[in-house]
Amino acid sequence: MGNIKLIHTYGDIISLENLLEAWKEFVCGKRHRKDVQEFESRLMDNILTLHMELTTKSYRHSKYESFKISDPKPRDIHKASVRDRLLHHALCRILYPFFDKTFIADSYSCRLGKGTHRANNRFQKCAYHVSKNNTKTCWVLKCDIRKFFSSIDQKILLQIFQKRISDPDIVWLASEIVGSFRPTGFGIGLPLGNLTSQLFVNTYMNEFDQFVKHRLKIKQYIRYADDFVVFSRDRVWLEDILLQMKYFLLRNLKLQMHPDKVFIKTLASGVDFLGWVHFPDHRVLRTATKRRMFRNVETKGDKKEVIQSYLGLLKYGNAWRLMERIEIGTGFREARR
């Protein structure tokens, strides 16, 4: 990881070419929105102005629009302006490929070629390996970080950033984006909704990932955002490394595990991870996920893409009866004939 160097410069990020390419990515599926239409009506003028502000470093990030969603639990979302979100895309276009090379293979959130399906498949492989194809007892340590996004320490994040990025102008830009979010006024937290936040939290948690893989030397470890699991045939060993993990997170990243969402249990008893409950030879959809799915099917069942999305999800587990119920209930099976 230490030999990887960023070959791009601040000038590459703020170039008109990169800003225009970032616009093409950003605008996909958003052209019907009023704020996007207003920005696009004077697109070149707006991009040239942004480019000039970045060149002279007179750029200042705008305030956020905040609102709540249920996904399924209530979340506070902070939406940046179109101008700022365009810049987020421009920054990530250059920095994501660089930082992604420094991440461990078993980090699955917000990364190309990763995602929940691959994380769940990796879960199955780790379980098979540790249990020796289900002939030994497999214990699983499951952890969740408390108030993840709202607990990120901005100062620590930027210190991590500076270790990897030598260009002071890129560091300045990252600082401007990170520091634009101050819900408490104390430099804590990242906004849910920023594309840059996805990259920044993975960069932040990569410190923990490297500790787990290289200091604790744990091979069977999977992380997706603030959820992670460790597999072992030794429960006492898991209890020991849990203490070491808690200490590292608190001392180095100022993060705490959720007291009600940390447990050690056998795979045979069922382990809830990323929407599925995993068992030694199969996995079933989490009850809460199932209920939410059927509510959405009832309210949006006339939308073909919604049905296809859920059917695509269900094929990854033991859920053929659920698939059949959705197909028959919505008439989707008949429509395909």
N, C-alpha and C positions, 0 to 999 in steps of 0.2 A: 504493500500500500504506500510506503514511504517514497518509492521511486516514481510515482505517477505525478506528472507536472501538467499544469494547465498551459496549453499552447496559445490560447486565445487572449485577447486584450480587452480592455474597457472599450476601445474604439470599435472592436468587432461587435460588442453588445449593442452599442448605441448607433451603429451605422444605419443609414437609410435602408439598405438592402435587408438587414436583419429585422428592422422595425416593420418593413412591408411583409416579409415572410411571417413574422409573428402575427400580423393582422390577419393574414389568410387563415392561420390556425385558430386564432381567437374567434373570428366571426362565424365559423362553422356552426350552424344551427341556432344562431342568435340574430340573424338579420331582421327578424320580425319585431324585435324589441325596440322601443321608442328611443332609449338612450343610445343604442348602437346605431340606429338610423340617423340620429342627429349628428353623431360623430362622423359617420360615413359621408354625410352630405357635404362635408368640407374635409375629406379625408387627407389629402395631401397637405393642406394648410395646417391641419392638426398634427400630422406626423412631423412636418418640418419644424413647427413650434416646439414639439416635444424634443426633437433631435437637438435643436439649438439650446434649450434649457439644460439638457444633459451635457452638452459640449461645454457650456459655461458653468456648469454645476449650480445653476440657479433653480434647478428642479426641486420641488417640494411635493411630497405625497399628499393627496387630498384626504379629507375626512371620510370615514366609512358610513354607509347606510346600514343600520342594524335592524334585524327582524328575527323572529323565532320560527323554527320548523319542528315537526315531530318525525324522527327518522330512526326507529320508532319513538325513542325517548326525546324529550324537548331539548333543542340545541339552539344556542345563540349564534346566528350567522352574521358576519360583517362583510358587506359588499363594497368593494372599491369602485371608483369611477371607471368608465371605459378607458380613458387615457392611462390610468394607473394599471389596469388589468392588461392592457396592451404591453406595457413595459414589463409586467410580470412574465408574460409569455416570451418577450425578447430576452430577458435574463435567463429564464429556464432553458431556452433553446440552446444557449451556449454552455451553461453550467451543469445542466442535468447529465449529459454524456460523460462529463469529467467526474462528477461526484459518484455517479452510478458505478464506475469502475472501482471505487474505493469501498463499496458496500459488500457485505458478505452475501453469499448465495442464498442463505436462508432468511433473508429479509424480503417480505413479499408485498408490502403495501406501496401503492402509487409508483410502481416501476413497470416499465415495458417488459412484456414476457413473463410477468409474475401474476399477482392477483389471488383472490380467495380460492379459486378452483385448484390452482397449482399448490397453494399452501395446504389445502385439505388432502391432496394426493401425497404431498410430502409427509404429512402427519401419518398417513397410513403406512408409508414406507418405513418411517422411523419406528412406528409401533411394531411392525413385522420384524425389524432388525433386533430391537431390544428384547422382544418376547420370543425370539428364535422361532419365527413362524407359529406363534401362539402356543408354544410348548412351555413357556415360562411366564411368571407373573410380571406384567409391565405396569410400573407406577408412573403416573404423569403429574408433574408440577405445573399448574395452570396459574398464571399471574395477570393482573390488570393494573395499569397505572392510574392513580386517582387524578381526575381533572387534567387530563394529559395536555391538551393544547393551551389551556389557561394557566398551566404551571411552568411552561418553558421559560427559563431565565434568559432574557435577551442578551445580557452581558456575557454569559457563558457561551451562548450560541455564537456570538460574534468573535469570541476568542477562539472557538473551534474553527470558525470560518477563516480567520487570519492564519491559522496553522497550515491551511491547505492552499490559500490564495495569497500570492505575493504582491499582486497589483493593488496598490493603495486606492486607486480610483474604483475598482470593482468592490473593494471592501466598503468604501464610502457609500456606494449605491445600495449595497446590501444593508448597511446601517440605516440608510434613509427609509428603506422599505420596512425593515424590522421595527425601527423606532417609531414608525407612523402609528403603531397600534399601542395605545396606552389606556386601556379601560380602567385601570386602577391608579395610574400615574406613577407606578413604581418599576417600570421596565420588565413586567412579567406578562407572558402570554403571547400567543400568535393567533391571528384571526382565522376561524373556520370559514372557508370560502376563497381564500387566496391560493392561486396555483403555487406561488412561492412557498407557502406554508408547508405544503406537502414535501417539497425538497428540503426545506429547513429542518423539519422534524426528523426526517430520515438521516440527515447529516448529524443532528443532535444525538439521536439514538444509536448511531453508528459507533459512538464512543462506548456505549454499553455492549453492543454486539461484539466489538473487538475484544472487550474484557471477557465476555462469556466464552468466545471461541478460542482466544489465545492465552489468556491468563488462567481461566478456570478449565480450559481445554475440554469444553463440552461439545461433542459432535452432534448429538441429537437435540438440537435447539431450533425452534422456529419462532419468528416474530412477524406479526402483522400489526403495524401501527403500535398501539399501546397494549396489545394482547400478545403474550408469548407462552410457550410451553417447553418443558424439558422432560425427557424420557429416561427412565432408569429401572433396573431390577432391584435397586437398593433404596428403600424409603428413607432410611437414616441419612444417606448421602444427599438426597434431595433436600432434607430439612437443613443440612449444613450449608449447601450452596445457596439456599433461599436467604439465609442470614447474610452471606457475602454479597448477594445481589442487592438486597435491601440497603446495605451499607454503602455500596458503590453508587447506587442511584441517588441516595440522599447526599452523600459527601461530594460527589463529582458533578451531578446534574440537578440537584435540589428537587428531585422527584420522589414521590412516595407511592407505594403500592396501595391499592384499594383494600381496606381491611376485610370487606365482605366478599371480595372476588379473588381471593388467593386460596388455593386448596391443593392437597395431594391426595389422589385417589387412584384406584386401579382402573385400567382400561376396561376391564370386564364390567365394571359398574356404570360405565358410560361417561365420556368426557365431552363437555360442551365446548366447541371451538368453531368460531366463524360461521355460526348459523346452523351447524350440524352437531348431533350427538354421536360421538364415535364409539364403536365397540370393536372387539378383536377382528370380526369378520364382516362387518358392515357398518353403515352409518345411516341415521335417520334424521329427518328435518326437525329442528328445534320446535317445540310446541308453539312458542310465541311467534316464530317466523311463519309457521303454518297458518296461524290465525290471521296474521297480517296479510298473508298472501290471499286467503279466501275473501277477506274484506275488500282488497283491491280488485280482485276478480269480479266481485259483485258490483262494484261501483264503476269499474273501467273495462268490464268484460267485452264491450263492443269494440275495443281497440285491439287489433290483431297483434301489434308489437308487444303489448302487455302480456298476452297469453303466450306468445312465442318465448318471451323472456323467462317466464316462470317454468315453462316446459323445458327450456334449456337448462335452467338451474336444477330441476328435479332429476334430470338424467344422470347427475353425478352421485346419486345415492340410491338407497333402497326405497324408491318412492313411486313404483309403477302404478300402484292403486290411486295415489294422489293425482298422477298424470291422467289416468283414466277418468277420474272424477271431474277434473277441470275440463278435459276435452268433451265429455258428454254434457256437462252442465252448461258449457258455453256454446255448444254446437260446433266447436272447432274441428272435431273429428269428421263430421259430415261435410263441412266446408272444404276439407282437404281431398275428399273423394271425387 
